Amino acid sequence: KLAPDNVSVLRFLADMYEQTGRMLEAAELWKDLAERATDSDAVALQVRYLRALSSSGRPEEAAELADQLYARYPDELSILSLRVDALRLTSRSRELGDALELYETESAMGTELH
């Protein structure tokens, strides 16, 4: 592991993992970075973690994380959108229907992305 003061190196490495299709490694780094974050960057890092996890072939884990993030950040339309995407890959069709309906409502209301 890299030292905590190498956050910029970790971000670069996570980006490189994503660009080369190594999504699970990217997800692990984004998770680590999100856990370290103490500022407004935390939401963006959580979103990066969720995107990478969704793309890593672990839909149930991604859906669980999306549920947790949406509960914590209900005003984040980007998280709601990623929750819909994650639920599409699972067998949780009832929750998907509810999430789609909520996303439609929130999108129509013009909820701002942060």
Number of C-alpha atoms within 10 A of each C-alpha: 5 8 8 12 8 11 16 11 13 20 16 13 16 25 19 15 18 19 11 10 14 16 23 20 18 28 24 15 24 27 20 17 23 20 12 13 16 10 8 9 11 15 19 16 21 23 21 21 26 26 23 28 27 26 19 19 13 15 19 17 16 26 24 15 21 27 20 14 20 19 12 11 14 13 15 18 20 19 27 24 19 21 28 23 20 27 26 17 17 16 11 13 12 10 15 19 14 12 18 19 13 16 20 12 12 16 14 9 9 9 14 11 9 10
